């Protein structure tokens, strides 16, 4: 897991620096040594800029990400340099919510014995398994997959967990444009064309929404009926250019409703954009099957 999300350690401390919980993914505990420097830096920044203006501190080869809900307990990730920071902020926030919910009574009573929180190990392992599954799903994101928002879950996350505040903080206006453009019909390629935002950034937004458990991802698989005279007549009517017609004849046997555009393009040794361009010209003669890659429900 540490190799995929590049998380090295997760730690919970009191505002004064007393450790409550510490989990290392590689059995090395560097956060213990970095803690005093981290707290000193936070104190300095808090005095000059306000504590919430800082969300990470970089060290050589590593970075500390942190959350401090309501200026109380501090939740830390030590991650490798180059880790997917925006994604990990959502993960860290989710773990902080679960910790605060599970141990509210102990925290309210200022219990600072780390044994009182040791059973959170199971929650961390369970959470990481979930996030690994999310990451595996989002590696399937290509130009011609379609993200679908579960609106009821999105609204619940907005109302109860402050999703939009975090989302706007991490993605700004570009994120809002992508969220508005996700209509359950448009591919990532089409969303990019509509918003003029690079596909890589759109994929980051979708990964972020997947961590929050509010998105479903489906792949676009074209299906075409067997050769018949009506179809040949339709092609004559459409008047496809010879170059398009030749590509279509090669692609047609592969369009069975199970193969993605990318898979078909790979078989034909052409670009996915080229295959999509030709198939779109056929209008209703192509039946676009939406095949679920994987649901990404939010774990409880």
Long-range contacts (C-beta under 8 A, 24 or more apart in sequence): 1-25, 1-128, 1-129, 1-131, 1-132, 2-26, 4-132, 4-135, 5-79, 5-83, 5-84, 5-87, 5-88, 5-91, 5-128, 5-131, 5-132, 5-135, 6-79, 6-80, 6-82, 6-83, 6-84, 7-77, 7-78, 7-79, 7-83, 7-88, 7-91, 7-128, 8-62, 8-77, 8-78, 8-79, 8-80, 9-76, 9-77, 9-78, 10-75, 10-76, 10-77, 10-78, 10-92, 10-95, 10-124, 11-35, 11-75, 11-76, 11-78, 12-73, 12-74, 12-75, 12-76, 12-96, 12-99, 12-117, 13-73, 13-74, 13-76, 14-73, 14-74, 14-112, 15-68, 15-71, 15-72, 15-73, 15-74, 18-112, 19-114, 20-73, 20-112, 20-114, 20-116, 20-117, 21-99, 21-114, 21-117, 21-118, 21-120, 22-114, 23-120, 23-121, 23-124, 25-128, 30-62, 30-78, 31-64, 31-76, 31-78, 34-59, 34-62, 34-64, 34-78, 38-64, 38-66, 38-76, 42-66, 55-89, 56-85, 65-89, 65-92, 66-92, 67-92, 67-93, 67-96, 69-96, 69-97, 69-100, 72-107, 73-99, 73-100, 73-107, 75-99, 84-204, 84-207, 86-170, 86-171, 86-204, 86-208, 87-204, 87-207, 87-208, 87-211, 89-166, 89-170, 90-166, 90-208, 90-211, 90-212, 91-127, 91-131, 91-211, 93-166, 94-127, 94-211, 94-212, 95-123, 95-124, 95-127, 97-161, 98-123, 98-127, 99-123, 126-299, 127-299, 130-299, 131-211, 133-294, 133-296, 134-207, 134-210, 134-211, 134-296, 135-207, 136-294, 137-210, 137-217, 137-293, 137-294, 137-296, 138-203, 138-206, 138-207, 138-210, 138-217, 140-217, 140-219, 140-293, 140-294, 141-188, 141-203, 141-206, 141-207, 141-217, 142-188, 142-219, 142-260, 142-262, 142-272, 143-187, 143-188, 143-189, 143-192, 143-199, 143-262, 143-272, 143-273, 144-187, 144-188, 144-189, 144-219, 144-220, 144-260, 144-261, 144-262, 144-272, 144-276, 145-187, 145-188, 145-217, 145-218, 145-219, 145-220, 145-293, 146-184, 146-185, 146-186, 146-187, 146-188, 146-217, 146-218, 146-219, 146-220, 146-290, 147-182, 147-184, 147-188, 147-191, 147-206, 147-209, 147-215, 147-216, 147-217, 148-182, 148-184, 148-215, 148-216, 148-217, 148-218, 149-179, 149-182, 149-184, 149-209, 149-214, 149-215, 149-216, 150-214, 150-215, 150-216, 153-213, 153-214, 153-298, 154-214, 157-212, 157-213, 157-214, 157-298, 161-212, 163-212, 163-214, 167-208, 170-208, 171-204, 171-205, 171-208, 174-201, 174-205, 175-205, 175-208, 178-202, 178-205, 179-205, 179-209, 182-206, 182-215, 187-220, 189-273, 189-276, 210-296, 212-298, 213-296, 213-297, 213-298, 213-299, 214-298, 215-296, 216-292, 216-295, 216-296, 217-292, 217-293, 217-294, 217-296, 218-290, 218-291, 218-292, 218-293, 219-260, 219-290, 219-291, 219-292, 219-293, 220-260, 220-261, 220-288, 220-289, 220-290, 221-257, 221-258, 221-259, 221-260, 221-261, 221-288, 221-289, 221-290, 221-291, 222-255, 222-257, 222-259, 222-261, 222-264, 222-279, 222-286, 222-287, 222-288, 222-289, 223-255, 223-256, 223-257, 223-286, 223-287, 223-288, 223-289, 224-252, 224-255, 224-282, 224-285, 224-286, 224-287, 227-252, 231-285, 234-282, 234-285, 238-281, 238-282, 240-278, 240-281, 244-278, 244-281, 247-274, 247-275, 247-278, 248-278, 248-279, 248-282, 251-275, 251-278, 251-279, 255-279, 255-286, 257-287, 257-289, 257-291, 258-289, 258-291, 260-291
